[in-house]
Amino acid sequence: MLDKFVSEFYDILNLAKEKSSAVQVRGKFAGFAPDLQFITFDALKTEDWPNNIGINSVFICFAIDLTNKKVEVHSNGHVYLSPKDKASDKWKYYAMRGMLNIAKEDYGVKKFRKQGYKTKDELFKKMETYFKAVMDAITKYTGGYPYKQGIVPPDGEKVA
């Protein structure tokens, strides 16, 4: 059974590495809960990670349940607030906002709920579509690579 999970995970990871628009796709099979694995779509090169720490990057990590064929967002990166956000009452005590928060609240990108999948291609398509939608919003919010700080006010152009 473990061999099945390992091969299925690496098939999904290799497909994502080949076809993804992400700068890098990371993942490593973990044996503690072999049916629950994580793949990270990262928008930054390793040398551009703040303080050389991957968790400080601009990324979306997906949790994949290989037994029940389900996928959901596990975690995501953050970017520094725009000057307009810093001036608002809602964000004045914060330094950063989560990528998914910016995409949802400012640009209307729907949350990625737990979803089922049948094939690895369908799974990749769901993850890649969501990553692209969030990155479109983050690009508009920050002005582009390396996505450090928001420059566009939240009432700017909205993503469809």
Contacts in CASP RR format, 6 or more apart in sequence:
PFRMAT RR
TARGET T0000
AUTHOR 0000-0000-0000
METHOD contacts of the structure
MODEL  1
MLDKFVSEFYDILNLAKEKSSAVQVRGKFAGFAPDLQFITFDALKTEDWP
NNIGINSVFICFAIDLTNKKVEVHSNGHVYLSPKDKASDKWKYYAMRGML
NIAKEDYGVKKFRKQGYKTKDELFKKMETYFKAVMDAITKYTGGYPYKQG
IVPPDGEKVA
1 34 0 8 1.000
2 31 0 8 1.000
2 34 0 8 1.000
5 29 0 8 1.000
5 34 0 8 1.000
5 35 0 8 1.000
5 37 0 8 1.000
5 66 0 8 1.000
6 29 0 8 1.000
6 34 0 8 1.000
8 66 0 8 1.000
8 120 0 8 1.000
9 29 0 8 1.000
9 37 0 8 1.000
9 64 0 8 1.000
9 66 0 8 1.000
10 29 0 8 1.000
11 120 0 8 1.000
12 39 0 8 1.000
12 64 0 8 1.000
12 120 0 8 1.000
12 123 0 8 1.000
12 124 0 8 1.000
13 25 0 8 1.000
13 27 0 8 1.000
13 39 0 8 1.000
15 120 0 8 1.000
15 121 0 8 1.000
15 124 0 8 1.000
16 22 0 8 1.000
16 25 0 8 1.000
16 39 0 8 1.000
16 41 0 8 1.000
16 124 0 8 1.000
16 127 0 8 1.000
16 128 0 8 1.000
17 25 0 8 1.000
19 124 0 8 1.000
19 128 0 8 1.000
20 41 0 8 1.000
20 124 0 8 1.000
20 128 0 8 1.000
20 131 0 8 1.000
21 128 0 8 1.000
21 131 0 8 1.000
21 132 0 8 1.000
21 135 0 8 1.000
22 41 0 8 1.000
22 42 0 8 1.000
22 43 0 8 1.000
22 131 0 8 1.000
23 42 0 8 1.000
23 43 0 8 1.000
23 44 0 8 1.000
23 45 0 8 1.000
24 42 0 8 1.000
24 44 0 8 1.000
24 45 0 8 1.000
24 46 0 8 1.000
25 39 0 8 1.000
25 40 0 8 1.000
25 41 0 8 1.000
25 42 0 8 1.000
26 39 0 8 1.000
26 40 0 8 1.000
26 42 0 8 1.000
27 37 0 8 1.000
27 38 0 8 1.000
27 39 0 8 1.000
27 40 0 8 1.000
29 37 0 8 1.000
30 37 0 8 1.000
30 38 0 8 1.000
34 66 0 8 1.000
35 65 0 8 1.000
35 66 0 8 1.000
35 67 0 8 1.000
36 63 0 8 1.000
36 64 0 8 1.000
36 65 0 8 1.000
36 66 0 8 1.000
37 63 0 8 1.000
37 64 0 8 1.000
37 66 0 8 1.000
38 61 0 8 1.000
38 62 0 8 1.000
38 63 0 8 1.000
38 64 0 8 1.000
38 74 0 8 1.000
39 61 0 8 1.000
39 62 0 8 1.000
39 64 0 8 1.000
39 127 0 8 1.000
40 59 0 8 1.000
40 60 0 8 1.000
40 61 0 8 1.000
40 62 0 8 1.000
41 59 0 8 1.000
41 60 0 8 1.000
41 61 0 8 1.000
41 62 0 8 1.000
41 127 0 8 1.000
41 128 0 8 1.000
41 131 0 8 1.000
42 54 0 8 1.000
42 57 0 8 1.000
42 58 0 8 1.000
42 59 0 8 1.000
43 57 0 8 1.000
43 58 0 8 1.000
43 59 0 8 1.000
43 135 0 8 1.000
43 138 0 8 1.000
43 145 0 8 1.000
43 147 0 8 1.000
44 57 0 8 1.000
44 58 0 8 1.000
44 59 0 8 1.000
44 145 0 8 1.000
44 146 0 8 1.000
44 147 0 8 1.000
46 52 0 8 1.000
46 54 0 8 1.000
48 57 0 8 1.000
48 146 0 8 1.000
49 56 0 8 1.000
49 57 0 8 1.000
50 56 0 8 1.000
50 57 0 8 1.000
55 77 0 8 1.000
56 77 0 8 1.000
57 77 0 8 1.000
58 77 0 8 1.000
58 79 0 8 1.000
58 99 0 8 1.000
58 138 0 8 1.000
58 146 0 8 1.000
58 147 0 8 1.000
59 75 0 8 1.000
59 76 0 8 1.000
59 77 0 8 1.000
60 73 0 8 1.000
60 75 0 8 1.000
60 76 0 8 1.000
60 77 0 8 1.000
60 99 0 8 1.000
60 100 0 8 1.000
60 130 0 8 1.000
60 131 0 8 1.000
60 134 0 8 1.000
61 73 0 8 1.000
61 74 0 8 1.000
61 75 0 8 1.000
61 76 0 8 1.000
62 71 0 8 1.000
62 72 0 8 1.000
62 73 0 8 1.000
62 74 0 8 1.000
62 127 0 8 1.000
63 71 0 8 1.000
63 72 0 8 1.000
63 73 0 8 1.000
63 74 0 8 1.000
64 70 0 8 1.000
64 71 0 8 1.000
64 123 0 8 1.000
65 71 0 8 1.000
68 116 0 8 1.000
69 116 0 8 1.000
69 117 0 8 1.000
69 118 0 8 1.000
70 114 0 8 1.000
70 115 0 8 1.000
70 116 0 8 1.000
70 117 0 8 1.000
71 114 0 8 1.000
71 115 0 8 1.000
71 116 0 8 1.000
71 117 0 8 1.000
71 123 0 8 1.000
71 126 0 8 1.000
71 127 0 8 1.000
72 112 0 8 1.000
72 113 0 8 1.000
72 114 0 8 1.000
72 115 0 8 1.000
73 100 0 8 1.000
73 111 0 8 1.000
73 112 0 8 1.000
73 130 0 8 1.000
76 98 0 8 1.000
76 99 0 8 1.000
76 100 0 8 1.000
76 134 0 8 1.000
77 98 0 8 1.000
77 99 0 8 1.000
78 96 0 8 1.000
78 97 0 8 1.000
78 98 0 8 1.000
78 99 0 8 1.000
79 96 0 8 1.000
79 97 0 8 1.000
79 98 0 8 1.000
79 99 0 8 1.000
79 102 0 8 1.000
79 138 0 8 1.000
79 141 0 8 1.000
79 142 0 8 1.000
79 147 0 8 1.000
79 148 0 8 1.000
79 149 0 8 1.000
79 150 0 8 1.000
80 95 0 8 1.000
80 96 0 8 1.000
80 148 0 8 1.000
80 149 0 8 1.000
80 150 0 8 1.000
81 91 0 8 1.000
81 94 0 8 1.000
81 95 0 8 1.000
81 96 0 8 1.000
81 97 0 8 1.000
81 149 0 8 1.000
81 150 0 8 1.000
82 141 0 8 1.000
82 149 0 8 1.000
82 150 0 8 1.000
82 151 0 8 1.000
82 152 0 8 1.000
82 153 0 8 1.000
82 154 0 8 1.000
83 151 0 8 1.000
84 153 0 8 1.000
84 154 0 8 1.000
85 91 0 8 1.000
85 97 0 8 1.000
85 150 0 8 1.000
85 153 0 8 1.000
85 154 0 8 1.000
86 92 0 8 1.000
91 97 0 8 1.000
99 134 0 8 1.000
99 137 0 8 1.000
99 138 0 8 1.000
100 109 0 8 1.000
100 111 0 8 1.000
100 112 0 8 1.000
100 134 0 8 1.000
102 137 0 8 1.000
102 138 0 8 1.000
102 141 0 8 1.000
103 109 0 8 1.000
103 133 0 8 1.000
103 134 0 8 1.000
103 137 0 8 1.000
103 138 0 8 1.000
103 159 0 8 1.000
104 110 0 8 1.000
104 111 0 8 1.000
105 154 0 8 1.000
106 137 0 8 1.000
106 141 0 8 1.000
106 154 0 8 1.000
106 156 0 8 1.000
106 158 0 8 1.000
107 136 0 8 1.000
107 137 0 8 1.000
107 140 0 8 1.000
107 141 0 8 1.000
107 158 0 8 1.000
107 159 0 8 1.000
108 137 0 8 1.000
108 158 0 8 1.000
108 159 0 8 1.000
109 133 0 8 1.000
109 134 0 8 1.000
109 137 0 8 1.000
109 159 0 8 1.000
112 126 0 8 1.000
112 130 0 8 1.000
115 126 0 8 1.000
117 123 0 8 1.000
117 126 0 8 1.000
133 159 0 8 1.000
136 159 0 8 1.000
137 159 0 8 1.000
138 144 0 8 1.000
138 147 0 8 1.000
139 147 0 8 1.000
140 152 0 8 1.000
140 156 0 8 1.000
140 157 0 8 1.000
140 159 0 8 1.000
141 150 0 8 1.000
141 151 0 8 1.000
141 152 0 8 1.000
141 154 0 8 1.000
142 148 0 8 1.000
142 149 0 8 1.000
142 150 0 8 1.000
142 151 0 8 1.000
142 152 0 8 1.000
143 150 0 8 1.000
143 151 0 8 1.000
143 152 0 8 1.000
END
